[in-house]
Amino acid sequence: MHMINCHIHTFTVDHVPVDFLPLRLGEVFKIPYVRTPARWLLGALNPFNNRDRFNRYANFIQVANGKSQEEVFRFVQGRYPDQTRFIVLPMDMAYMGAGKVPKDITKQHEQLAEMRDKLGDVVIPFAAVDPRRPGVLAMLQHFVENRRFRGIKVYPNLGYRPDDPVLMNEIWPYAVKMNLPVMTHCSRGGPRAKGIRKEDLDRYTAPSCWVPVLKKFPDLRVCLAHLGGDDEWKRYFADTWQPTLGTQRKSWLADILDLIRSGQYPNLYADISYTVFRFEDYGPALKVFIADPTIRERILFGSDYYMTENERFEERMLSMKLRALLGEEHFWQIASINPERYLG
C-alpha cells in the first residue's frame, strides 16, 4: 500500500492578497534580508495563539516566498516514502476583503495542473471554489474535464456558507454527477474574511452547517478538515456538557464524531491535518477515537503542509510517530484505505 496525504498546500505568496497583513507589510516582507526577522516578528505578534493569520503568513514567508508551486511540492514530497500521493489544495482568497491577489485563481490552478502533468499522479489536484466568483461552475468544469482535477476545495471562513445557493444549485449537483469529493476547512483557525470574528464562524464553518448539504446530497463525499481544529479539541477536554441541561455547547470535535456515528451520513469524512501536530496532547485521544470502527473508517491522514512548518514535529517525524502509535493496521486504514475510498 502507498500513503496518501490528503491535505497539503503548495500555493505561494503570489496567491495571497496584498493586504492580507495591514499596512502592506506583505510587500515589505518579500525583501530577502527582511524575511528571517519578519518571520520571527510575525510569530511573536500574538504569543498566545500560534495559529492566527500572522503566524500562517510567517509560514508563507519561510516556505513559499520566491518559489514555485513545484519547488514547494518537491520539498514536502522528499519527507515521505516513494510513491506517496498528495491531495494538493489551492486557495481562492480574492473575496476575503484583503485586496488584490497578484496571481488569480485561474493561474494558480494552471500552475498546479502543469505540476501534475510534469510529476505525474503523485499530485492529486483539487479546484478551489468560491460561490461568489462569477462563472465558478464553468471554471470548475474546465479544470475537471480538461485538466483532470480530482476534487473540490472550499473555505467557508472566507465568508460563505456550505448551503450557499450557488453551491446547492450548481456546484454540489456537478460534484455528485462527476464523482468529485469535497474538502472543506472546518476549524476556527486560519484566514477569514474581513469583518468575520472568530466567534462568528459557527454561522459559516461549524460542522452543523453541512447538515443541509449532506441531507440533500447523500452521495456527496465531504471531508471536514482538521477534525474541528485545535481550539475545539481543547474545548472537548476542558469543558463539560450535558444535553439535558443545555448549559454548554458541544465542541466541533464532538459534533463531527456524533455526525459520523449517527449512521445518517455514510459519505462524511474528517481529516486530522494540522491538529495532529499537537501529537503529545491529541495522538493518544485519536487512537481512542478510532478504536470505534465507524470512526476509524472515516478518518483521513493529512498534514496541512506548509501551514505546519513552524510546528515542533517535521513531516517525516510526525507520520512515523503516528504510525508507531496507531499500529500498522490502523495507520494504513487512515493513510491509504480510507483516502482511496474518499477519492472514489
Summary of the structure (lengths in Angstrom):
residues: 344
radius of gyration: 18.9
end to end distance: 16.4
largest distance: 58.2
contacts: 1151
relative contact order: 0.13
helix: 49%
strand: 11%
